[in-house]
Amino acid sequence: MTTLAVLEQRDGTLRKVSYEVVTAAARLGSAVDAVVCSSAGPEGCASAIADRAKSGGYGAVVFAATATGKDLAPRVAAKLGVGVAMDVIDLSVEGGTIVATRPVYAGKAMQKVRVLGKPAVISVRPSVFTPPPGAQASQLKPESLVVVREIKAAPAGTLDVAEAQVVISGGRGLKEPANFKVLEELARAFGGQAAVGASRAVVDAGWRAHADQVGQTGKTVSPSLYIAVGISGAIQHLAGMRTSKVIVAINKDKDAPIFKVADYGVVGDLFEIVPKLTEEIRKLHG
């Protein structure tokens, strides 16, 4: 089975999640073709991908379950007249049929589904299909061209929470949006390696952009270090960060659910603890 992997790029550079998409696609067969869309409108990209999928005779089309992938995958599936399996965490081929595993009920249970139709359209959860060490971009041959009319970039120096090695997320415990400056100071102390994330409650309240949201309805992250500040730890949030290598929780409530998954927990006032932590991190980074 030949699979079409839909990669993502930013400013001409492949995003980390693109290597994960290729890794997932490789589980479905020996041959994987890749396509990269520019940062143009989703409808134009969806049409180009669907046309390529039809003409190429692919057995599956694999996307990342990022904001971009969640937008494109259903559009492509609709154009192809097939179903779509979203947020997949495992893939296999059984008896010639693709079997996808995906979490349901906020990660409390796993669902196995047989993906029927050809090509099968699948989106895979970021930070799950780890590429082999030393994976590099191969030569890519453009199949279509879409003109970019406008790109709205994030502020200079801003890291995507899905790609940062250190993620510092804040919740309602910060009391008001202006207090996120405390987390931003801590992030800067890591010397450009940290990103500031947020819980769903904070995003819903309009304190932070949706691009910063970590959780089931936001982004899935798996950094080397995840610091949860003022976040109680609802199951929806845990679903997006529990695969982090080291988890540190700072909360004044000693019974907060976040402490059940944390490797290190600090019970106390975040407005006293975080500035002290920032000072120590600055010393380490000179």
HUJO-V83347 format. One record per backbone hydrogen bond with DSSP energy under -1.0 kcal/mol. CO is the residue of the C=O (numbers start at 1). NH is the residue of the N-H. If there is no record, write none. Layout:
# HUJO-V83347
CO:NH / CO:NH
This chain:
# HUJO-V83347
2:59 / 3:33 / 4:62 / 5:35 / 8:15 / 10:13 / 13:10 / 15:18 / 17:21 / 18:22 / 19:23 / 20:24 / 21:25 / 22:26 / 24:27 / 25:28 / 31:3 / 33:5 / 35:7 / 38:40 / 41:45 / 42:46 / 43:47 / 44:48 / 45:49 / 46:50 / 47:51 / 48:52 / 49:53 / 50:54 / 51:55 / 52:56 / 53:58 / 59:120 / 60:4 / 61:122 / 62:6 / 63:124 / 64:66 / 66:70 / 68:72 / 69:73 / 72:76 / 73:77 / 74:78 / 75:79 / 76:80 / 77:81 / 77:82 / 85:123 / 88:125 / 90:101 / 92:99 / 94:97 / 97:94 / 98:115 / 99:92 / 100:113 / 101:89 / 101:90 / 102:111 / 104:109 / 105:108 / 109:104 / 111:102 / 113:100 / 120:61 / 121:85 / 122:63 / 123:88 / 124:65 / 128:130 / 132:135 / 155:158 / 160:163 / 160:164 / 165:224 / 165:225 / 166:195 / 167:227 / 168:197 / 169:229 / 170:199 / 171:174 / 172:175 / 174:176 / 176:179 / 177:180 / 178:181 / 179:182 / 180:184 / 181:185 / 182:186 / 183:187 / 184:188 / 185:189 / 187:190 / 188:191 / 193:166 / 195:168 / 197:170 / 198:214 / 199:203 / 200:204 / 201:205 / 202:207 / 203:206 / 209:212 / 210:213 / 212:198 / 213:219 / 215:218 / 219:215 / 223:245 / 225:167 / 226:248 / 227:169 / 228:250 / 229:171 / 230:173 / 232:258 / 234:238 / 235:239 / 236:216 / 237:240 / 238:241 / 238:242 / 240:221 / 241:244 / 246:226 / 247:263 / 247:264 / 248:228 / 249:266 / 250:230 / 253:256 / 256:259 / 257:260 / 258:261 / 264:249 / 266:251 / 269:272 / 269:273 / 270:274 / 273:277 / 274:278 / 275:279 / 276:280 / 277:281 / 278:282 / 279:283 / 280:284 / 281:285
